[in-house]
Amino acid sequence: MKNSHNKKRNIGIIYELLLRHVSDRLIEGRSEDAQTGLNIIENYFNENTEIYKEFRLFNALVKSTVSATSVAAAILTEAKGAARRCNFEKLDREKSLLIREINHGLNDNGFYYRRIPDYTTYATIQTLLNEWRRGDRSDLSKLVIYESKVVEWLLKEKKEESIDDHYDPNVDNLVVKILTEKFNKKYIDRLNEEQKDIIKSYVFSMNSDGGRSIKSKLALIKENTINQIDELKRTANSQVILEKIDEVRCNIQGIDLEIISDSTISRFLLMSKLKSELVE
């Protein structure tokens, strides 16, 4: 399955690849390229698209964990109905446009070659969704295999990695200091101090206090950025800036801090870069 699966039309894989593209470009200091990736995510993974509907269904099957086979079977039944209710022609058209935009808009020759954990599971879920939509034309023998694999996956406990998982009591503060210095040396010209602080807070806060610290930090960055934008609006003479500034402010104001994810952090790294440029 791994060799024949078309990952370009696998919505779960494409989403993960887009996130990795954005992260890579931010670390490289290529903020405009990172923003292009974020724009693609916002354009194609919003609630008005069929891609978003499939992604929600896909994500539910990837992230869910159940304790009984009967519950897993019930989830598959509901998922099958949802998959068949989608507008497949519109979904297929949206995926083609998405692939074209990735191929011609991202300028990333290595986009499809990034490693995706659990690739086989992602391929199985997407193939199962496709087979369900075929209805009476589906291959029953394949359906049995794919559904069995997804049931096994639903029954498997999903464990998110944390810093504690990699803690070694033999690694002392000196080692941590050396690693930190190496990181700062490598990215000193690519990330500003606030961006480094965002990344550090994200890693440790999500593990230590459930995200309360990082939420407070991001809320303050959001408020300060909006204040800087409002100040720019009062003083700017450029009509081009004035035409775009309200849209930028609205996008920043609309960022939800209830759930902090990698995508949220990527947006705030861009926001920090924007804020620093406004202050200069």
Beta strands, then each sheet from edge to edge (+ up, - down):
end
